[in-house]
């Protein structure tokens, strides 16, 4: 079956195209043409924008389910519910836990990844457990350890080789050899929850690490004498930075500083969303810790932020509202750039001929109107009558 999407603008990795027609053939993207075709059904979005399906590469939970619940049905529910966030691909993200618990979670996610009916699972993100205590956030320090290839390979085998990214603190023992080995295996190593110096971060990056975890959060800050993790992130421009653009985790002016320092092409919008995403305010759990959700934030009892309740399209909206990014840049930061940063851009993150037709429809204020998966509308905002 052949259809065409007609819209005001289309966001391709090469730039924005206006007013044309994008073919959808048997669930995959076809050609983009300027003139109205006569060989298929036309789906009209004349005042709207078409963007790639969003890619959330750091998300712990949604709709009252958490990846660490080790529940296949919960992952299924997350997958379908994320379509209301404009997300068509995501990396279920773990938290620091015991070796055995992480082994079980890796196995469960690996098994369910090919069965989900909503947002697709092209990989898993292991956030930890190779961290240090000072900037632990909502990670449990009882399980922190130095990185081990033996242990990682155990988790990777259980997942069916689905772990695409793992985060660690650069100051742990044995980091450089670990990073070099995983990079050769095609696994992305990210740096976070760390009190590392600039030099320690630099050494890990020289070994192959290529992402900073949730910019400015869970990392040693910048001073003029010791740049720390934050200074490394702002000055080592070949490395990607994850960014939670909810206005709580990072001040908009710090967001502006980050994007101006390393370029939007190196900033991957994430949510770091926990199970309270899409749910009412109240009491929830993140990993093993109780969390209070109120006033747009999720916090541990001592007041520290504990993940977010952000929807990814909202983060994309925010960087435009704050006057920091153009709509095109914001779309790329929530789709193509996250995919590139995790080595999954071969299967998601862009509108490209022959790829699965996973895309979203936005109005001109960047509000989500609809989400399509394999060329089929799977979510649409209900109009108020």
C-alpha positions in Angstrom: 0.0 0.0 0.0 1.3 3.4 -0.9 0.4 6.6 0.9 1.8 10.1 0.9 2.1 12.5 3.9 1.5 16.1 2.9 2.7 18.7 5.4 4.0 22.2 5.8 7.5 21.1 6.8 9.6 17.9 7.0 12.6 17.5 9.2 15.3 15.5 7.4 18.9 15.2 8.7 20.0 17.2 5.7 17.7 20.1 6.7 14.0 21.2 6.5 12.0 20.7 3.4 8.7 22.5 2.9 5.3 21.7 1.4 6.1 18.4 -0.3 4.9 14.8 -0.1 6.6 11.9 1.7 5.8 8.4 0.5 5.0 5.6 2.9 5.1 2.2 1.3 4.3 -0.9 3.2 5.3 0.7 6.5 8.6 2.2 5.3 9.6 5.6 4.1 9.7 6.2 0.4 10.7 9.1 -1.8 10.0 12.8 -0.9 8.6 14.7 -3.8 7.7 18.3 -4.3 4.6 18.0 -6.5 1.4 16.3 -5.6 1.5 12.7 -6.7 -1.4 10.8 -8.2 -0.4 7.2 -7.4 -1.5 6.8 -3.8 -3.7 8.1 -0.9 -2.8 11.6 0.4 -2.8 12.1 4.2 -3.2 15.8 4.8 -1.3 17.7 7.5 -1.1 21.0 5.7 -0.3 23.2 8.7 1.8 20.7 10.6 5.4 19.5 10.7 6.7 16.0 10.2 9.7 14.9 12.3 11.4 11.6 12.9 10.1 9.5 15.8 11.9 10.6 19.0 14.6 8.4 20.5 14.9 8.3 24.3 18.3 6.8 25.2 18.1 7.3 29.0 14.7 6.3 30.5 14.1 4.2 33.6 10.3 4.0 33.6 6.9 5.3 32.7 3.3 4.8 33.6 4.0 3.3 37.0 6.5 0.8 35.7 10.3 0.7 36.1 12.9 -1.3 34.2 14.3 -2.6 37.4 10.9 -4.2 38.3 12.2 -7.0 36.0 8.7 -7.4 34.6 8.2 -8.1 30.9 4.6 -6.9 31.0 5.8 -3.6 32.5 8.2 -3.1 29.6 5.3 -3.8 27.2 3.2 -1.1 28.9 6.1 1.4 28.8 6.6 0.7 25.2 3.0 1.4 24.2 2.6 4.4 26.5 5.8 6.1 25.3 4.0 6.7 21.9 2.1 9.5 23.7 5.5 11.2 24.3 6.4 11.0 20.6 9.0 8.3 21.4 9.2 5.5 18.8 12.5 4.0 20.0 14.0 3.8 23.5 16.8 2.2 25.6 15.3 0.7 28.8 17.7 2.0 31.4 18.9 0.2 34.5 20.0 1.5 37.9 22.9 0.3 40.1 21.9 -3.0 41.7 23.3 -6.4 42.5 25.1 -8.4 39.9 22.3 -11.0 40.0 19.5 -8.5 39.7 21.1 -6.8 36.8 21.7 -10.2 35.1 17.9 -11.0 35.5 16.9 -7.6 34.2 19.2 -7.9 31.2 17.7 -11.3 30.3 14.1 -10.0 30.7 14.6 -6.9 28.5 16.6 -8.9 26.0 13.7 -11.4 25.6 10.9 -8.8 25.5 12.7 -6.4 23.1 11.5 -8.2 20.0 8.0 -8.5 21.3 7.0 -5.0 22.2 4.1 -3.5 20.3 4.8 0.2 20.8 8.1 2.2 20.9 10.9 -0.1 19.8 13.8 -1.3 21.8 17.1 -1.2 19.8 19.2 -1.6 22.9 19.6 -1.4 26.7 21.5 1.2 28.7 23.3 0.1 31.9 23.5 3.2 34.1 26.2 1.9 36.5 27.0 0.1 38.7 30.7 1.3 38.3 30.2 4.7 40.0 31.6 6.5 43.0 29.7 7.8 46.0 30.0 11.6 46.2 27.7 12.2 43.2 25.7 9.0 43.6 22.2 10.6 43.1 19.5 7.9 43.3 22.1 5.2 42.7 22.7 2.7 45.6 26.4 2.9 46.7 26.2 -0.5 48.3 26.5 -2.0 44.9 29.3 0.2 43.5 32.4 -1.5 42.3 35.3 -1.2 39.8 34.5 -2.2 36.2 34.8 -5.8 35.3 34.8 -7.2 31.8 33.9 -10.6 33.1 30.8 -9.3 34.8 29.8 -7.1 31.9 30.1 -10.0 29.4 27.9 -12.0 31.7 25.2 -9.3 31.5 25.7 -8.8 27.8 25.3 -12.5 27.1 22.1 -12.6 29.2 20.7 -9.6 27.2 21.4 -11.3 23.8 24.1 -8.6 23.1 21.5 -5.8 23.5 23.5 -3.6 25.9 24.4 -0.6 23.7 25.7 1.8 26.4 27.1 1.6 29.9 27.9 4.5 32.3 30.8 4.6 34.8 32.9 7.0 36.8 36.4 7.6 35.3 38.2 7.5 38.6 37.4 3.8 39.3 40.3 1.3 39.0 40.7 -0.3 35.6 38.6 2.1 33.6 40.9 2.6 30.6 41.3 -1.1 29.8 37.5 -1.6 30.3 36.6 1.3 28.1 39.1 0.3 25.3 37.7 -3.3 25.3 34.0 -2.2 25.2 34.6 0.4 22.6 36.1 -2.3 20.3 33.0 -4.4 20.9 30.8 -1.5 19.7 29.4 -0.6 23.2 29.2 3.1 24.0 30.8 4.1 27.3 29.4 7.1 29.1 30.8 9.0 32.1 28.8 10.1 35.1 28.0 9.9 38.8 31.6 10.9 39.3 33.9 13.1 41.2 36.6 12.8 38.5 39.1 15.5 37.7 39.4 16.9 34.2 42.4 14.7 33.6 40.7 11.5 34.7 37.8 12.3 32.4 40.2 13.1 29.6 42.0 9.7 30.0 38.7 7.8 29.8 37.7 9.7 26.7 41.1 9.0 25.1 40.4 5.4 25.8 37.1 5.6 23.9 34.4 7.0 26.2 32.1 9.2 24.2 29.1 10.4 26.3 28.6 12.5 29.4 25.6 11.4 31.5 22.9 14.0 32.2 24.9 17.1 31.8 25.9 19.0 35.0 24.0 16.5 37.2 25.9 13.8 39.1 29.3 15.2 38.3 32.1 17.3 39.7 31.5 20.9 38.8 33.7 23.4 37.1 36.2 25.8 38.8 38.9 27.9 37.2 41.7 25.8 38.7 40.2 22.3 38.3 37.7 22.0 35.4 36.3 18.7 36.7 33.8 16.6 34.9 31.6 19.6 33.9 34.6 21.4 32.5 35.7 18.4 30.5 32.2 18.1 29.1 32.2 21.8 28.0 35.7 21.7 26.5 36.2 18.2 24.9 34.0 18.8 21.9 34.2 15.4 20.3 32.0 13.9 23.1 28.2 13.8 23.3 26.4 15.2 26.3 23.0 13.9 27.5 20.7 16.7 28.6 17.5 16.8 30.7 15.7 19.9 29.4 13.0 20.1 32.0 14.0 23.4 33.5 14.7 21.7 36.9 17.8 19.7 36.3 19.6 22.3 34.3 19.0 26.1 34.3 18.2 27.3 30.8 21.3 29.5 30.8 23.5 26.5 31.5 21.7 24.7 28.7 22.6 27.6 26.5 26.2 27.5 27.7 26.4 23.7 26.9 25.0 24.0 23.4 27.1 27.1 22.5 30.2 25.3 23.9 30.0 21.9 22.1 27.3 22.6 19.4 23.8 21.2 19.2 25.2 18.3 17.1 26.7 16.9 20.3 23.7 17.3 22.6 21.3 14.4 23.1 18.0 15.3 24.7 17.0 12.6 27.2 14.3 12.4 29.9 15.9 10.2 32.7 12.2 9.6 33.3 11.2 7.4 36.2 8.0 5.4 36.8 5.9 8.4 37.8 6.1 9.8 34.2 2.6 10.0 32.9 1.1 9.6 36.4 -0.4 11.9 39.0 1.7 13.5 41.8 2.4 11.2 44.8 4.8 8.6 46.2 6.8 6.3 43.9 9.9 4.2 43.9 13.1 4.7 41.9 15.2 1.6 42.1 15.2 0.9 45.8 14.5 4.5 47.0 11.2 6.2 47.8 10.5 9.3 45.7 8.0 12.1 46.1 6.6 13.6 42.9 5.2 17.1 43.1 5.5 20.5 41.3 7.0 18.9 38.1 9.9 17.1 39.9 10.7 13.7 41.4 12.8 14.0 44.6 14.4 11.7 47.2 13.3 12.4 50.8 16.4 14.5 51.4 15.4 16.7 48.5 17.7 15.6 45.7 16.3 15.2 42.2 15.6 11.5 41.3 15.2 11.2 37.6 12.4 13.2 36.0 8.8 13.0 34.8 9.6 14.8 31.5 8.1 13.7 28.2 10.8 13.9 25.5 8.8 16.1 23.2 8.5 18.6 26.1 12.2 18.8 26.4 12.4 19.5 22.6 9.8 22.2 23.0 11.6 23.8 25.9 14.9 24.4 24.2 13.0 26.3 21.5 10.9 28.2 24.0 14.0 29.3 25.8 15.4 30.7 22.6 18.4 28.4 22.6 17.7 26.2 19.6 15.7 26.3 16.3 12.9 23.8 15.8 15.2 21.9 13.4 18.0 21.7 16.0 15.6 20.7 18.7 14.2 17.9 16.6 17.6 16.6 15.8 18.6 16.7 19.5 15.6 14.5 20.4 15.9 12.0 17.5 19.0 11.7 15.3 21.7 12.9 17.7 20.7 10.5 20.5 20.6 7.7 18.0 24.1 8.5 16.8 25.4 8.9 20.3 24.4 5.3 21.1 25.4 3.7 17.8 21.7 2.9 16.9 21.3 5.5 14.1 21.2 2.6 11.6 17.7 1.7 12.8 16.1 4.8 14.1 16.3 8.6 14.5 15.8 9.9 11.0 13.4 10.0 8.0 15.3 8.0 5.3 14.1 6.0 2.3 13.8 2.3 3.2 13.6 2.8 7.0 10.6 2.0 9.1 8.2 4.9 8.9 8.4 5.9 12.5 7.5 9.6 12.7 5.6 12.3 14.6 3.3 15.1 13.7 3.9 18.5 15.4 1.9 21.7 15.3 3.8 24.9 14.8 4.3 25.4 18.5 5.9 22.0 18.6 3.0 20.4 20.4 2.7 16.7 19.7 -0.3 15.9 17.5 0.3 12.3 16.4 2.8 9.4 16.5 3.2 6.9 13.7 4.9 3.6 14.0 5.7 1.6 10.8 3.4 4.0 8.9 0.4 3.5 11.1 -1.0 6.2 13.4 -0.7 4.8 16.9 -1.4 7.9 18.9 -3.3 11.1 18.3 -4.2 14.0 20.5 -7.9 14.2 21.0 -9.4 17.5 19.9 -11.5 19.4 22.5 -15.0 20.0 21.1 
